[in-house]
């Protein structure tokens, strides 16, 4: 079990380390569509940019991801309570540790999903 946790920590550290080096850098490119929307807001480019995603969809996604994160935190607390009240029973300890482990993994996935969704929406919509 300790070896699994160590492997998971190493993989997570590598993923976070690699992802932090992949920050997008501006290449000095210009937006060729800016001039199309100045005088004629009926152009297809302007319609696609303004109507591509509804803010309601972004709000719903954020609320759902917040709910998943909240459930994960509650499950971590439940796993901790189960661990403390296991009375030395090895099967109950294992079950409590698994609850905590999977809840932490779920919380990390929820945070990464939240960051990814907001990054994509901000990059491609605004």
C-alpha positions as CSV (number, residue, x, y, z in Angstrom):
1,X,0.0,0.0,0.0
2,X,2.8,2.4,0.8
3,X,4.4,1.6,-2.5
4,X,1.2,2.5,-4.3
5,X,1.0,5.8,-2.5
6,X,4.6,6.6,-3.3
7,X,4.1,5.7,-7.0
8,X,0.9,7.9,-7.1
9,X,2.8,10.8,-5.5
10,X,5.6,10.5,-8.0
11,X,3.3,10.3,-11.0
12,X,1.3,13.2,-9.7
13,X,4.4,15.2,-9.1
14,X,5.7,14.5,-12.6
15,X,2.4,15.4,-14.2
16,X,2.2,18.7,-12.3
17,X,5.8,19.4,-13.1
18,X,5.4,18.7,-16.8
19,X,2.2,20.6,-17.0
20,X,3.7,23.7,-15.4
21,X,6.3,23.9,-18.1
22,X,3.7,23.8,-20.8
23,X,2.4,27.3,-20.2
24,X,1.3,28.9,-23.5
25,X,3.5,31.7,-24.6
26,X,2.3,34.4,-27.0
27,X,4.0,34.2,-30.3
28,X,3.2,37.7,-31.3
29,X,0.4,36.6,-33.7
30,X,-2.3,39.0,-34.7
31,X,-6.0,38.2,-34.7
32,X,-7.2,38.6,-38.3
33,X,-10.8,38.5,-37.3
34,X,-10.8,41.7,-35.2
35,X,-11.3,43.9,-38.3
36,X,-14.2,41.8,-39.5
37,X,-16.4,42.7,-36.5
38,X,-15.8,46.5,-36.3
39,X,-18.3,47.7,-38.9
40,X,-20.4,44.6,-39.6
41,X,-21.5,42.7,-36.5
42,X,-23.7,40.4,-38.7
43,X,-20.6,38.7,-40.2
44,X,-20.5,34.9,-39.5
45,X,-17.2,35.3,-37.6
46,X,-18.8,37.8,-35.2
47,X,-21.8,35.6,-34.6
48,X,-19.7,32.5,-34.0
49,X,-17.6,34.4,-31.5
50,X,-20.4,35.9,-29.5
51,X,-22.8,33.0,-29.6
52,X,-20.4,30.1,-29.2
53,X,-21.1,29.2,-25.6
54,X,-23.8,30.3,-23.2
55,X,-22.7,31.6,-19.8
56,X,-25.4,29.4,-18.3
57,X,-23.6,26.3,-19.5
58,X,-20.4,27.5,-17.9
59,X,-22.3,28.2,-14.6
60,X,-23.9,24.7,-14.7
61,X,-20.6,23.0,-15.3
62,X,-18.9,24.9,-12.5
63,X,-21.8,24.1,-10.1
64,X,-21.6,20.4,-10.9
65,X,-17.8,20.3,-10.5
66,X,-18.2,22.2,-7.2
67,X,-20.7,19.6,-6.0
68,X,-18.3,16.7,-7.0
69,X,-15.5,18.4,-5.0
70,X,-17.8,18.9,-2.0
71,X,-18.8,15.3,-2.1
72,X,-15.2,14.2,-2.3
73,X,-14.3,16.3,0.8
74,X,-17.3,14.9,2.7
75,X,-16.1,11.3,1.8
76,X,-12.6,12.1,3.0
77,X,-14.1,13.1,6.4
78,X,-16.3,10.0,6.5
79,X,-13.2,7.9,5.6
80,X,-11.3,9.5,8.5
81,X,-14.1,8.8,10.9
82,X,-14.3,5.2,9.8
83,X,-10.5,4.9,10.2
84,X,-10.6,6.3,13.7
85,X,-13.5,4.1,14.7
86,X,-12.1,0.9,13.1
87,X,-10.9,-0.5,16.5
88,X,-7.9,-2.2,14.9
89,X,-10.0,-4.4,12.6
90,X,-7.8,-4.8,9.5
91,X,-10.7,-5.1,7.0
92,X,-12.3,-1.9,8.4
93,X,-9.0,-0.1,8.3
94,X,-8.4,-1.1,4.7
95,X,-11.9,0.0,3.7
96,X,-11.4,3.3,5.4
97,X,-8.0,3.9,3.8
98,X,-9.5,3.0,0.4
99,X,-12.3,5.5,1.0
100,X,-9.8,8.2,1.8
101,X,-7.6,7.4,-1.2
102,X,-10.3,7.3,-3.7
103,X,-11.8,10.5,-2.3
104,X,-8.5,12.3,-2.7
105,X,-8.2,11.0,-6.2
106,X,-11.7,12.2,-7.0
107,X,-11.0,15.6,-5.5
108,X,-7.8,16.0,-7.6
109,X,-9.8,15.0,-10.7
110,X,-12.6,17.5,-9.9
111,X,-10.0,20.3,-9.4
112,X,-8.2,19.4,-12.6
113,X,-11.6,19.2,-14.5
114,X,-12.6,22.6,-13.1
115,X,-9.3,24.2,-14.2
116,X,-9.5,22.5,-17.6
117,X,-13.1,23.6,-18.3
118,X,-12.5,27.2,-17.3
119,X,-9.2,27.3,-19.3
120,X,-10.9,26.0,-22.4
121,X,-13.8,28.3,-22.1
122,X,-11.6,31.4,-21.5
123,X,-9.2,30.6,-24.3
124,X,-11.7,29.7,-27.0
125,X,-14.8,31.9,-26.2
126,X,-13.4,35.2,-24.9
